[in-house]
């Protein structure tokens, strides 16, 4: 698929992006991210690896648009942080009961 990033056209494929990102260690996510395989990468890191351009030359939005069109899952850290974690209980039996739910008694 033809994508324009930093005013330059690129012919990108999903398999090509997967190959390019193979063996690349993800950096810490501070804003936008792209899920490649089972890893979450910062959008700017993906853009740099795939286009071989300096990160200052393109925006994260350009990368997110291109990766979404290729079928990758993208998001922002704010969305990921918005999911509330369940409140921990001290007793493991209470945790198990909460996970299983209450039984439905038939009368």
Phi and psi restraints in degrees (range 20) as a CNS / XPLOR table:
assign (resid 1 and name C) (resid 2 and name N)
       (resid 2 and name CA) (resid 2 and name C) 1.0 -86.4 20.0 2
assign (resid 2 and name N) (resid 2 and name CA)
       (resid 2 and name C) (resid 3 and name N) 1.0 123.9 20.0 2
assign (resid 2 and name C) (resid 3 and name N)
       (resid 3 and name CA) (resid 3 and name C) 1.0 -125.8 20.0 2
assign (resid 3 and name N) (resid 3 and name CA)
       (resid 3 and name C) (resid 4 and name N) 1.0 147.0 20.0 2
assign (resid 3 and name C) (resid 4 and name N)
       (resid 4 and name CA) (resid 4 and name C) 1.0 -110.0 20.0 2
assign (resid 4 and name N) (resid 4 and name CA)
       (resid 4 and name C) (resid 5 and name N) 1.0 119.2 20.0 2
assign (resid 4 and name C) (resid 5 and name N)
       (resid 5 and name CA) (resid 5 and name C) 1.0 -129.6 20.0 2
assign (resid 5 and name N) (resid 5 and name CA)
       (resid 5 and name C) (resid 6 and name N) 1.0 124.7 20.0 2
assign (resid 5 and name C) (resid 6 and name N)
       (resid 6 and name CA) (resid 6 and name C) 1.0 56.8 20.0 2
assign (resid 6 and name N) (resid 6 and name CA)
       (resid 6 and name C) (resid 7 and name N) 1.0 42.3 20.0 2
assign (resid 6 and name C) (resid 7 and name N)
       (resid 7 and name CA) (resid 7 and name C) 1.0 66.2 20.0 2
assign (resid 7 and name N) (resid 7 and name CA)
       (resid 7 and name C) (resid 8 and name N) 1.0 11.4 20.0 2
assign (resid 7 and name C) (resid 8 and name N)
       (resid 8 and name CA) (resid 8 and name C) 1.0 -115.6 20.0 2
assign (resid 8 and name N) (resid 8 and name CA)
       (resid 8 and name C) (resid 9 and name N) 1.0 134.6 20.0 2
assign (resid 8 and name C) (resid 9 and name N)
       (resid 9 and name CA) (resid 9 and name C) 1.0 -80.6 20.0 2
assign (resid 9 and name N) (resid 9 and name CA)
       (resid 9 and name C) (resid 10 and name N) 1.0 140.5 20.0 2
assign (resid 9 and name C) (resid 10 and name N)
       (resid 10 and name CA) (resid 10 and name C) 1.0 -132.2 20.0 2
assign (resid 10 and name N) (resid 10 and name CA)
       (resid 10 and name C) (resid 11 and name N) 1.0 139.3 20.0 2
assign (resid 10 and name C) (resid 11 and name N)
       (resid 11 and name CA) (resid 11 and name C) 1.0 -97.6 20.0 2
assign (resid 11 and name N) (resid 11 and name CA)
       (resid 11 and name C) (resid 12 and name N) 1.0 101.1 20.0 2
assign (resid 11 and name C) (resid 12 and name N)
       (resid 12 and name CA) (resid 12 and name C) 1.0 -109.2 20.0 2
assign (resid 12 and name N) (resid 12 and name CA)
       (resid 12 and name C) (resid 13 and name N) 1.0 146.1 20.0 2
assign (resid 12 and name C) (resid 13 and name N)
       (resid 13 and name CA) (resid 13 and name C) 1.0 -128.0 20.0 2
assign (resid 13 and name N) (resid 13 and name CA)
       (resid 13 and name C) (resid 14 and name N) 1.0 158.2 20.0 2
assign (resid 13 and name C) (resid 14 and name N)
       (resid 14 and name CA) (resid 14 and name C) 1.0 -62.0 20.0 2
assign (resid 14 and name N) (resid 14 and name CA)
       (resid 14 and name C) (resid 15 and name N) 1.0 -43.9 20.0 2
assign (resid 14 and name C) (resid 15 and name N)
       (resid 15 and name CA) (resid 15 and name C) 1.0 -64.5 20.0 2
assign (resid 15 and name N) (resid 15 and name CA)
       (resid 15 and name C) (resid 16 and name N) 1.0 -35.7 20.0 2
assign (resid 15 and name C) (resid 16 and name N)
       (resid 16 and name CA) (resid 16 and name C) 1.0 -64.8 20.0 2
assign (resid 16 and name N) (resid 16 and name CA)
       (resid 16 and name C) (resid 17 and name N) 1.0 -40.7 20.0 2
assign (resid 16 and name C) (resid 17 and name N)
       (resid 17 and name CA) (resid 17 and name C) 1.0 -66.7 20.0 2
assign (resid 17 and name N) (resid 17 and name CA)
       (resid 17 and name C) (resid 18 and name N) 1.0 -42.9 20.0 2
assign (resid 17 and name C) (resid 18 and name N)
       (resid 18 and name CA) (resid 18 and name C) 1.0 -59.1 20.0 2
assign (resid 18 and name N) (resid 18 and name CA)
       (resid 18 and name C) (resid 19 and name N) 1.0 -43.2 20.0 2
assign (resid 18 and name C) (resid 19 and name N)
       (resid 19 and name CA) (resid 19 and name C) 1.0 -64.7 20.0 2
assign (resid 19 and name N) (resid 19 and name CA)
       (resid 19 and name C) (resid 20 and name N) 1.0 -42.6 20.0 2
assign (resid 19 and name C) (resid 20 and name N)
       (resid 20 and name CA) (resid 20 and name C) 1.0 -63.5 20.0 2
assign (resid 20 and name N) (resid 20 and name CA)
       (resid 20 and name C) (resid 21 and name N) 1.0 -36.0 20.0 2
assign (resid 20 and name C) (resid 21 and name N)
       (resid 21 and name CA) (resid 21 and name C) 1.0 -87.9 20.0 2
assign (resid 21 and name N) (resid 21 and name CA)
       (resid 21 and name C) (resid 22 and name N) 1.0 -6.7 20.0 2
assign (resid 21 and name C) (resid 22 and name N)
       (resid 22 and name CA) (resid 22 and name C) 1.0 -63.3 20.0 2
assign (resid 22 and name N) (resid 22 and name CA)
       (resid 22 and name C) (resid 23 and name N) 1.0 127.0 20.0 2
assign (resid 22 and name C) (resid 23 and name N)
       (resid 23 and name CA) (resid 23 and name C) 1.0 84.0 20.0 2
assign (resid 23 and name N) (resid 23 and name CA)
       (resid 23 and name C) (resid 24 and name N) 1.0 -0.4 20.0 2
assign (resid 23 and name C) (resid 24 and name N)
       (resid 24 and name CA) (resid 24 and name C) 1.0 -89.6 20.0 2
assign (resid 24 and name N) (resid 24 and name CA)
       (resid 24 and name C) (resid 25 and name N) 1.0 126.4 20.0 2
assign (resid 24 and name C) (resid 25 and name N)
       (resid 25 and name CA) (resid 25 and name C) 1.0 -79.9 20.0 2
assign (resid 25 and name N) (resid 25 and name CA)
       (resid 25 and name C) (resid 26 and name N) 1.0 127.7 20.0 2
assign (resid 25 and name C) (resid 26 and name N)
       (resid 26 and name CA) (resid 26 and name C) 1.0 -67.0 20.0 2
assign (resid 26 and name N) (resid 26 and name CA)
       (resid 26 and name C) (resid 27 and name N) 1.0 139.5 20.0 2
assign (resid 26 and name C) (resid 27 and name N)
       (resid 27 and name CA) (resid 27 and name C) 1.0 -86.0 20.0 2
assign (resid 27 and name N) (resid 27 and name CA)
       (resid 27 and name C) (resid 28 and name N) 1.0 173.7 20.0 2
assign (resid 27 and name C) (resid 28 and name N)
       (resid 28 and name CA) (resid 28 and name C) 1.0 -67.5 20.0 2
assign (resid 28 and name N) (resid 28 and name CA)
       (resid 28 and name C) (resid 29 and name N) 1.0 136.3 20.0 2
assign (resid 28 and name C) (resid 29 and name N)
       (resid 29 and name CA) (resid 29 and name C) 1.0 -87.9 20.0 2
assign (resid 29 and name N) (resid 29 and name CA)
       (resid 29 and name C) (resid 30 and name N) 1.0 122.7 20.0 2
assign (resid 29 and name C) (resid 30 and name N)
       (resid 30 and name CA) (resid 30 and name C) 1.0 -111.8 20.0 2
assign (resid 30 and name N) (resid 30 and name CA)
       (resid 30 and name C) (resid 31 and name N) 1.0 -23.3 20.0 2
assign (resid 30 and name C) (resid 31 and name N)
       (resid 31 and name CA) (resid 31 and name C) 1.0 -143.3 20.0 2
assign (resid 31 and name N) (resid 31 and name CA)
       (resid 31 and name C) (resid 32 and name N) 1.0 -106.3 20.0 2
assign (resid 31 and name C) (resid 32 and name N)
       (resid 32 and name CA) (resid 32 and name C) 1.0 -81.2 20.0 2
assign (resid 32 and name N) (resid 32 and name CA)
       (resid 32 and name C) (resid 33 and name N) 1.0 148.2 20.0 2
assign (resid 32 and name C) (resid 33 and name N)
       (resid 33 and name CA) (resid 33 and name C) 1.0 -140.0 20.0 2
assign (resid 33 and name N) (resid 33 and name CA)
       (resid 33 and name C) (resid 34 and name N) 1.0 160.6 20.0 2
assign (resid 33 and name C) (resid 34 and name N)
       (resid 34 and name CA) (resid 34 and name C) 1.0 -127.7 20.0 2
assign (resid 34 and name N) (resid 34 and name CA)
       (resid 34 and name C) (resid 35 and name N) 1.0 133.8 20.0 2
assign (resid 34 and name C) (resid 35 and name N)
       (resid 35 and name CA) (resid 35 and name C) 1.0 -93.6 20.0 2
assign (resid 35 and name N) (resid 35 and name CA)
       (resid 35 and name C) (resid 36 and name N) 1.0 114.7 20.0 2
assign (resid 35 and name C) (resid 36 and name N)
       (resid 36 and name CA) (resid 36 and name C) 1.0 -117.2 20.0 2
assign (resid 36 and name N) (resid 36 and name CA)
       (resid 36 and name C) (resid 37 and name N) 1.0 114.6 20.0 2
assign (resid 36 and name C) (resid 37 and name N)
       (resid 37 and name CA) (resid 37 and name C) 1.0 70.0 20.0 2
assign (resid 37 and name N) (resid 37 and name CA)
       (resid 37 and name C) (resid 38 and name N) 1.0 -121.1 20.0 2
assign (resid 37 and name C) (resid 38 and name N)
       (resid 38 and name CA) (resid 38 and name C) 1.0 -110.7 20.0 2
assign (resid 38 and name N) (resid 38 and name CA)
       (resid 38 and name C) (resid 39 and name N) 1.0 9.5 20.0 2
assign (resid 38 and name C) (resid 39 and name N)
       (resid 39 and name CA) (resid 39 and name C) 1.0 -109.7 20.0 2
assign (resid 39 and name N) (resid 39 and name CA)
       (resid 39 and name C) (resid 40 and name N) 1.0 147.5 20.0 2
assign (resid 39 and name C) (resid 40 and name N)
       (resid 40 and name CA) (resid 40 and name C) 1.0 -99.5 20.0 2
assign (resid 40 and name N) (resid 40 and name CA)
       (resid 40 and name C) (resid 41 and name N) 1.0 120.7 20.0 2
assign (resid 40 and name C) (resid 41 and name N)
       (resid 41 and name CA) (resid 41 and name C) 1.0 -115.9 20.0 2
assign (resid 41 and name N) (resid 41 and name CA)
       (resid 41 and name C) (resid 42 and name N) 1.0 145.6 20.0 2
assign (resid 41 and name C) (resid 42 and name N)
       (resid 42 and name CA) (resid 42 and name C) 1.0 -62.5 20.0 2
assign (resid 42 and name N) (resid 42 and name CA)
       (resid 42 and name C) (resid 43 and name N) 1.0 142.0 20.0 2
assign (resid 42 and name C) (resid 43 and name N)
       (resid 43 and name CA) (resid 43 and name C) 1.0 -58.3 20.0 2
assign (resid 43 and name N) (resid 43 and name CA)
       (resid 43 and name C) (resid 44 and name N) 1.0 -39.3 20.0 2
assign (resid 43 and name C) (resid 44 and name N)
       (resid 44 and name CA) (resid 44 and name C) 1.0 -65.8 20.0 2
assign (resid 44 and name N) (resid 44 and name CA)
       (resid 44 and name C) (resid 45 and name N) 1.0 -34.6 20.0 2
assign (resid 44 and name C) (resid 45 and name N)
       (resid 45 and name CA) (resid 45 and name C) 1.0 -66.1 20.0 2
assign (resid 45 and name N) (resid 45 and name CA)
       (resid 45 and name C) (resid 46 and name N) 1.0 -43.5 20.0 2
assign (resid 45 and name C) (resid 46 and name N)
       (resid 46 and name CA) (resid 46 and name C) 1.0 -62.0 20.0 2
assign (resid 46 and name N) (resid 46 and name CA)
       (resid 46 and name C) (resid 47 and name N) 1.0 -45.3 20.0 2
assign (resid 46 and name C) (resid 47 and name N)
       (resid 47 and name CA) (resid 47 and name C) 1.0 -60.1 20.0 2
assign (resid 47 and name N) (resid 47 and name CA)
       (resid 47 and name C) (resid 48 and name N) 1.0 -40.6 20.0 2
assign (resid 47 and name C) (resid 48 and name N)
       (resid 48 and name CA) (resid 48 and name C) 1.0 -66.2 20.0 2
assign (resid 48 and name N) (resid 48 and name CA)
       (resid 48 and name C) (resid 49 and name N) 1.0 -43.9 20.0 2
assign (resid 48 and name C) (resid 49 and name N)
       (resid 49 and name CA) (resid 49 and name C) 1.0 -67.8 20.0 2
assign (resid 49 and name N) (resid 49 and name CA)
       (resid 49 and name C) (resid 50 and name N) 1.0 -44.1 20.0 2
assign (resid 49 and name C) (resid 50 and name N)
       (resid 50 and name CA) (resid 50 and name C) 1.0 -72.5 20.0 2
assign (resid 50 and name N) (resid 50 and name CA)
       (resid 50 and name C) (resid 51 and name N) 1.0 -41.1 20.0 2
assign (resid 50 and name C) (resid 51 and name N)
       (resid 51 and name CA) (resid 51 and name C) 1.0 -95.9 20.0 2
assign (resid 51 and name N) (resid 51 and name CA)
       (resid 51 and name C) (resid 52 and name N) 1.0 -15.0 20.0 2
assign (resid 51 and name C) (resid 52 and name N)
       (resid 52 and name CA) (resid 52 and name C) 1.0 59.4 20.0 2
assign (resid 52 and name N) (resid 52 and name CA)
       (resid 52 and name C) (resid 53 and name N) 1.0 32.0 20.0 2
assign (resid 52 and name C) (resid 53 and name N)
       (resid 53 and name CA) (resid 53 and name C) 1.0 -110.0 20.0 2
assign (resid 53 and name N) (resid 53 and name CA)
       (resid 53 and name C) (resid 54 and name N) 1.0 162.2 20.0 2
assign (resid 53 and name C) (resid 54 and name N)
       (resid 54 and name CA) (resid 54 and name C) 1.0 -68.8 20.0 2
assign (resid 54 and name N) (resid 54 and name CA)
       (resid 54 and name C) (resid 55 and name N) 1.0 143.9 20.0 2
assign (resid 54 and name C) (resid 55 and name N)
       (resid 55 and name CA) (resid 55 and name C) 1.0 -63.1 20.0 2
assign (resid 55 and name N) (resid 55 and name CA)
       (resid 55 and name C) (resid 56 and name N) 1.0 -23.3 20.0 2
assign (resid 55 and name C) (resid 56 and name N)
       (resid 56 and name CA) (resid 56 and name C) 1.0 -75.2 20.0 2
assign (resid 56 and name N) (resid 56 and name CA)
       (resid 56 and name C) (resid 57 and name N) 1.0 -13.0 20.0 2
assign (resid 56 and name C) (resid 57 and name N)
       (resid 57 and name CA) (resid 57 and name C) 1.0 -84.0 20.0 2
assign (resid 57 and name N) (resid 57 and name CA)
       (resid 57 and name C) (resid 58 and name N) 1.0 -13.3 20.0 2
assign (resid 57 and name C) (resid 58 and name N)
       (resid 58 and name CA) (resid 58 and name C) 1.0 -140.7 20.0 2
assign (resid 58 and name N) (resid 58 and name CA)
       (resid 58 and name C) (resid 59 and name N) 1.0 164.0 20.0 2
assign (resid 58 and name C) (resid 59 and name N)
       (resid 59 and name CA) (resid 59 and name C) 1.0 -100.4 20.0 2
assign (resid 59 and name N) (resid 59 and name CA)
       (resid 59 and name C) (resid 60 and name N) 1.0 159.2 20.0 2
assign (resid 59 and name C) (resid 60 and name N)
       (resid 60 and name CA) (resid 60 and name C) 1.0 -64.1 20.0 2
assign (resid 60 and name N) (resid 60 and name CA)
       (resid 60 and name C) (resid 61 and name N) 1.0 -32.5 20.0 2
assign (resid 60 and name C) (resid 61 and name N)
       (resid 61 and name CA) (resid 61 and name C) 1.0 -61.0 20.0 2
assign (resid 61 and name N) (resid 61 and name CA)
       (resid 61 and name C) (resid 62 and name N) 1.0 -38.2 20.0 2
assign (resid 61 and name C) (resid 62 and name N)
       (resid 62 and name CA) (resid 62 and name C) 1.0 -63.5 20.0 2
assign (resid 62 and name N) (resid 62 and name CA)
       (resid 62 and name C) (resid 63 and name N) 1.0 -42.1 20.0 2
assign (resid 62 and name C) (resid 63 and name N)
       (resid 63 and name CA) (resid 63 and name C) 1.0 -67.8 20.0 2
assign (resid 63 and name N) (resid 63 and name CA)
       (resid 63 and name C) (resid 64 and name N) 1.0 -44.2 20.0 2
assign (resid 63 and name C) (resid 64 and name N)
       (resid 64 and name CA) (resid 64 and name C) 1.0 -61.0 20.0 2
assign (resid 64 and name N) (resid 64 and name CA)
       (resid 64 and name C) (resid 65 and name N) 1.0 -41.0 20.0 2
assign (resid 64 and name C) (resid 65 and name N)
       (resid 65 and name CA) (resid 65 and name C) 1.0 -62.3 20.0 2
assign (resid 65 and name N) (resid 65 and name CA)
       (resid 65 and name C) (resid 66 and name N) 1.0 -46.6 20.0 2
assign (resid 65 and name C) (resid 66 and name N)
       (resid 66 and name CA) (resid 66 and name C) 1.0 -65.8 20.0 2
assign (resid 66 and name N) (resid 66 and name CA)
       (resid 66 and name C) (resid 67 and name N) 1.0 -44.1 20.0 2
assign (resid 66 and name C) (resid 67 and name N)
       (resid 67 and name CA) (resid 67 and name C) 1.0 -68.6 20.0 2
assign (resid 67 and name N) (resid 67 and name CA)
       (resid 67 and name C) (resid 68 and name N) 1.0 -35.3 20.0 2
assign (resid 67 and name C) (resid 68 and name N)
       (resid 68 and name CA) (resid 68 and name C) 1.0 -64.8 20.0 2
assign (resid 68 and name N) (resid 68 and name CA)
       (resid 68 and name C) (resid 69 and name N) 1.0 -41.5 20.0 2
assign (resid 68 and name C) (resid 69 and name N)
       (resid 69 and name CA) (resid 69 and name C) 1.0 -65.0 20.0 2
assign (resid 69 and name N) (resid 69 and name CA)
       (resid 69 and name C) (resid 70 and name N) 1.0 -28.3 20.0 2
assign (resid 69 and name C) (resid 70 and name N)
       (resid 70 and name CA) (resid 70 and name C) 1.0 -81.6 20.0 2
assign (resid 70 and name N) (resid 70 and name CA)
       (resid 70 and name C) (resid 71 and name N) 1.0 -10.2 20.0 2
assign (resid 70 and name C) (resid 71 and name N)
       (resid 71 and name CA) (resid 71 and name C) 1.0 102.7 20.0 2
assign (resid 71 and name N) (resid 71 and name CA)
       (resid 71 and name C) (resid 72 and name N) 1.0 10.4 20.0 2
assign (resid 71 and name C) (resid 72 and name N)
       (resid 72 and name CA) (resid 72 and name C) 1.0 -84.6 20.0 2
assign (resid 72 and name N) (resid 72 and name CA)
       (resid 72 and name C) (resid 73 and name N) 1.0 151.7 20.0 2
assign (resid 72 and name C) (resid 73 and name N)
       (resid 73 and name CA) (resid 73 and name C) 1.0 -84.7 20.0 2
assign (resid 73 and name N) (resid 73 and name CA)
       (resid 73 and name C) (resid 74 and name N) 1.0 130.2 20.0 2
assign (resid 73 and name C) (resid 74 and name N)
       (resid 74 and name CA) (resid 74 and name C) 1.0 -128.4 20.0 2
assign (resid 74 and name N) (resid 74 and name CA)
       (resid 74 and name C) (resid 75 and name N) 1.0 159.2 20.0 2
assign (resid 74 and name C) (resid 75 and name N)
       (resid 75 and name CA) (resid 75 and name C) 1.0 -171.1 20.0 2
assign (resid 75 and name N) (resid 75 and name CA)
       (resid 75 and name C) (resid 76 and name N) 1.0 -173.7 20.0 2
assign (resid 75 and name C) (resid 76 and name N)
       (resid 76 and name CA) (resid 76 and name C) 1.0 -120.0 20.0 2
assign (resid 76 and name N) (resid 76 and name CA)
       (resid 76 and name C) (resid 77 and name N) 1.0 156.9 20.0 2
assign (resid 76 and name C) (resid 77 and name N)
       (resid 77 and name CA) (resid 77 and name C) 1.0 -64.1 20.0 2
assign (resid 77 and name N) (resid 77 and name CA)
       (resid 77 and name C) (resid 78 and name N) 1.0 -33.7 20.0 2
assign (resid 77 and name C) (resid 78 and name N)
       (resid 78 and name CA) (resid 78 and name C) 1.0 -60.4 20.0 2
assign (resid 78 and name N) (resid 78 and name CA)
       (resid 78 and name C) (resid 79 and name N) 1.0 -39.1 20.0 2
assign (resid 78 and name C) (resid 79 and name N)
       (resid 79 and name CA) (resid 79 and name C) 1.0 -66.8 20.0 2
assign (resid 79 and name N) (resid 79 and name CA)
       (resid 79 and name C) (resid 80 and name N) 1.0 -41.3 20.0 2
assign (resid 79 and name C) (resid 80 and name N)
       (resid 80 and name CA) (resid 80 and name C) 1.0 -68.9 20.0 2
assign (resid 80 and name N) (resid 80 and name CA)
       (resid 80 and name C) (resid 81 and name N) 1.0 -34.8 20.0 2
assign (resid 80 and name C) (resid 81 and name N)
       (resid 81 and name CA) (resid 81 and name C) 1.0 -76.8 20.0 2
assign (resid 81 and name N) (resid 81 and name CA)
       (resid 81 and name C) (resid 82 and name N) 1.0 -17.1 20.0 2
assign (resid 81 and name C) (resid 82 and name N)
       (resid 82 and name CA) (resid 82 and name C) 1.0 -73.8 20.0 2
assign (resid 82 and name N) (resid 82 and name CA)
       (resid 82 and name C) (resid 83 and name N) 1.0 -15.9 20.0 2
assign (resid 82 and name C) (resid 83 and name N)
       (resid 83 and name CA) (resid 83 and name C) 1.0 -74.8 20.0 2
assign (resid 83 and name N) (resid 83 and name CA)
       (resid 83 and name C) (resid 84 and name N) 1.0 116.5 20.0 2
assign (resid 83 and name C) (resid 84 and name N)
       (resid 84 and name CA) (resid 84 and name C) 1.0 -74.6 20.0 2
assign (resid 84 and name N) (resid 84 and name CA)
       (resid 84 and name C) (resid 85 and name N) 1.0 141.3 20.0 2
assign (resid 84 and name C) (resid 85 and name N)
       (resid 85 and name CA) (resid 85 and name C) 1.0 -85.3 20.0 2
assign (resid 85 and name N) (resid 85 and name CA)
       (resid 85 and name C) (resid 86 and name N) 1.0 145.1 20.0 2
assign (resid 85 and name C) (resid 86 and name N)
       (resid 86 and name CA) (resid 86 and name C) 1.0 -65.7 20.0 2
assign (resid 86 and name N) (resid 86 and name CA)
       (resid 86 and name C) (resid 87 and name N) 1.0 145.1 20.0 2
assign (resid 86 and name C) (resid 87 and name N)
       (resid 87 and name CA) (resid 87 and name C) 1.0 -72.2 20.0 2
assign (resid 87 and name N) (resid 87 and name CA)
       (resid 87 and name C) (resid 88 and name N) 1.0 127.9 20.0 2
assign (resid 87 and name C) (resid 88 and name N)
       (resid 88 and name CA) (resid 88 and name C) 1.0 -73.4 20.0 2
assign (resid 88 and name N) (resid 88 and name CA)
       (resid 88 and name C) (resid 89 and name N) 1.0 144.4 20.0 2
assign (resid 88 and name C) (resid 89 and name N)
       (resid 89 and name CA) (resid 89 and name C) 1.0 -110.3 20.0 2
assign (resid 89 and name N) (resid 89 and name CA)
       (resid 89 and name C) (resid 90 and name N) 1.0 153.2 20.0 2
assign (resid 89 and name C) (resid 90 and name N)
       (resid 90 and name CA) (resid 90 and name C) 1.0 -73.5 20.0 2
assign (resid 90 and name N) (resid 90 and name CA)
       (resid 90 and name C) (resid 91 and name N) 1.0 -36.3 20.0 2
assign (resid 90 and name C) (resid 91 and name N)
       (resid 91 and name CA) (resid 91 and name C) 1.0 -88.7 20.0 2
assign (resid 91 and name N) (resid 91 and name CA)
       (resid 91 and name C) (resid 92 and name N) 1.0 125.3 20.0 2
assign (resid 91 and name C) (resid 92 and name N)
       (resid 92 and name CA) (resid 92 and name C) 1.0 -62.4 20.0 2
assign (resid 92 and name N) (resid 92 and name CA)
       (resid 92 and name C) (resid 93 and name N) 1.0 -28.9 20.0 2
assign (resid 92 and name C) (resid 93 and name N)
       (resid 93 and name CA) (resid 93 and name C) 1.0 -68.5 20.0 2
assign (resid 93 and name N) (resid 93 and name CA)
       (resid 93 and name C) (resid 94 and name N) 1.0 -36.8 20.0 2
assign (resid 93 and name C) (resid 94 and name N)
       (resid 94 and name CA) (resid 94 and name C) 1.0 -67.6 20.0 2
assign (resid 94 and name N) (resid 94 and name CA)
       (resid 94 and name C) (resid 95 and name N) 1.0 -37.4 20.0 2
assign (resid 94 and name C) (resid 95 and name N)
       (resid 95 and name CA) (resid 95 and name C) 1.0 -62.8 20.0 2
assign (resid 95 and name N) (resid 95 and name CA)
       (resid 95 and name C) (resid 96 and name N) 1.0 -44.2 20.0 2
assign (resid 95 and name C) (resid 96 and name N)
       (resid 96 and name CA) (resid 96 and name C) 1.0 -65.0 20.0 2
assign (resid 96 and name N) (resid 96 and name CA)
       (resid 96 and name C) (resid 97 and name N) 1.0 -41.6 20.0 2
assign (resid 96 and name C) (resid 97 and name N)
       (resid 97 and name CA) (resid 97 and name C) 1.0 -64.0 20.0 2
assign (resid 97 and name N) (resid 97 and name CA)
       (resid 97 and name C) (resid 98 and name N) 1.0 -41.0 20.0 2
assign (resid 97 and name C) (resid 98 and name N)
       (resid 98 and name CA) (resid 98 and name C) 1.0 -66.0 20.0 2
assign (resid 98 and name N) (resid 98 and name CA)
       (resid 98 and name C) (resid 99 and name N) 1.0 -37.1 20.0 2
assign (resid 98 and name C) (resid 99 and name N)
       (resid 99 and name CA) (resid 99 and name C) 1.0 -69.3 20.0 2
assign (resid 99 and name N) (resid 99 and name CA)
       (resid 99 and name C) (resid 100 and name N) 1.0 -36.4 20.0 2
assign (resid 99 and name C) (resid 100 and name N)
       (resid 100 and name CA) (resid 100 and name C) 1.0 -82.1 20.0 2
assign (resid 100 and name N) (resid 100 and name CA)
       (resid 100 and name C) (resid 101 and name N) 1.0 -24.4 20.0 2
assign (resid 100 and name C) (resid 101 and name N)
       (resid 101 and name CA) (resid 101 and name C) 1.0 87.0 20.0 2
assign (resid 101 and name N) (resid 101 and name CA)
       (resid 101 and name C) (resid 102 and name N) 1.0 176.0 20.0 2
assign (resid 101 and name C) (resid 102 and name N)
       (resid 102 and name CA) (resid 102 and name C) 1.0 -88.6 20.0 2
assign (resid 102 and name N) (resid 102 and name CA)
       (resid 102 and name C) (resid 103 and name N) 1.0 144.7 20.0 2
assign (resid 102 and name C) (resid 103 and name N)
       (resid 103 and name CA) (resid 103 and name C) 1.0 -71.2 20.0 2
assign (resid 103 and name N) (resid 103 and name CA)
       (resid 103 and name C) (resid 104 and name N) 1.0 147.8 20.0 2
assign (resid 103 and name C) (resid 104 and name N)
       (resid 104 and name CA) (resid 104 and name C) 1.0 -96.2 20.0 2
assign (resid 104 and name N) (resid 104 and name CA)
       (resid 104 and name C) (resid 105 and name N) 1.0 110.8 20.0 2
assign (resid 104 and name C) (resid 105 and name N)
       (resid 105 and name CA) (resid 105 and name C) 1.0 -91.5 20.0 2
assign (resid 105 and name N) (resid 105 and name CA)
       (resid 105 and name C) (resid 106 and name N) 1.0 132.2 20.0 2
assign (resid 105 and name C) (resid 106 and name N)
       (resid 106 and name CA) (resid 106 and name C) 1.0 -98.4 20.0 2
assign (resid 106 and name N) (resid 106 and name CA)
       (resid 106 and name C) (resid 107 and name N) 1.0 139.7 20.0 2
